[in-house]
Amino acid sequence: MNTALADAGLRKTLGDMGVNPAGGAPDRMAQAIREDIALHRKIIADTHLKIE
């Protein structure tokens, strides 16, 4: 990921899509994914969202 993000063209493309690209260590990425999962689980539970 860090290598890909070193490309200015890719960073611009991602930025144009509203993505805030950030590199870092694999354990930081894993932590970010865990945090996203926890957030989405809470949203689903709080809204009683059901898959049809």
Sequence and secondary structure as in RCSB ss.txt:
>XXXX:A:sequence
MNTALADAGLRKTLGDMGVNPAGGAPDRMAQAIREDIALHRKIIADTHLKIE
>XXXX:A:secstr
 HHHHT HHHHHHHHHTT       HHHHHHHHHHHHHHHHHHHHHHT    
